[in-house]
Amino acid sequence: MKALTFICLAGLAGMSVTAAAAAELGPVVEAAELNAVLKEQEPIILDIRGEAYAEGHIEGAVSAPYALFRGPAENPGQLLPEDELEATYEELGLEMDRPIVIMSQGDTNSDFGAAARVYWTLKSSGFSELSVLNGGTAAWADAGLPLSKSPVRVTPSELDITWDNRWTALTDDVADVVAGDRDAVLVDARPPEFYEGKKAHNAAERPGTVPGAQNLSHSSFFRPDATAISGVDDVDALKASLGIGEGDEVVSFCNTGHWAATDWFALSELAGIDNVKLYPGSMVEYSASGNEMANVPGLLENLLNQFRRN
């Protein structure tokens, strides 16, 4: 196992707003770009911030709290049942043939994972025209663009979704990789202290990581102190740093499928690498499965780590 850092230096904000207006929005959209096409493309804007929605949101945005796309407290990354997701989408008025833009708060680079996780969930549910507002509400406000406090009345839709497993890895899949019964590049998107077993999520049974995993922290895709994700400057170098060969399966995981969603988004949607999967349950689910783990500290070391955290 090895820890990796891959700084992505290509800016996304330089895209021509005029050129972008004539085409579909990409996986990430800048605030000025979105503002320029709002009336023309009429995307559904999903504001996933929860209570902050009432304090000011893009006019016409629908409140869709992140919790709607997450599991229970004991397993926050748990994959939700298809019928539950379908009901949520219908209540939000989503339509398969309308673009959807997802916006989070954008106050930290960790916050991007919320928008990326919702993006992954919607893509796996069959929605195809998806974008994340880069930098979230903070970027919109910083651009001097207006916010509204008027709530939006949603007209429910009728949908029939089918979950597409192409971008999903489950615990048994990861266990098969560890056992050598399946080939995949395992990518731990957590900060190094989690990967090294010095910290653990409160809902995890044990600290540590999946055997054979490499560490590529979600923060590697952001410039220092930036909350908007950067592009991938050199895809070949990124693939080489992780040992990703042609057609290789890649599995991104973290604690609860949040930070891992950022790595999945960067690898799959920005770098265009095929066969990248997200492990939604991640280490909270894996650590409770009884499967082999790595970087698990001894009893004394674990107690010392807990003491240092407190």
Secondary structure, 3 states (H helix, E strand, C coil): CCEECCCCCECCCCCCHHHHHCCCCCCEECHHHHHHHHHHHCCEEEECCHHHHHHCECCCCEECCHHHHCCCCCCCCCCCCHHHHHHHHHHHCCCCCCCEEEECCCCCCCCHHHHHHHHHHHHHCCCCCEEEECCHHHHHHHCCCCCECCCCCCCCCCCCCCCCHHHECCHHHHHHHHHCCCCCEEEECCCHHHHCCCCCCCCCCCCCECCCCEEECHHHHCCCCCCCCCECCCHHHHHHHHCCCCCCCEEEECCCCCHHHHHHHHHHHHCCCCCEEECCCHHHHHCCCCCCCECCCCHHHHHHHHHHHC
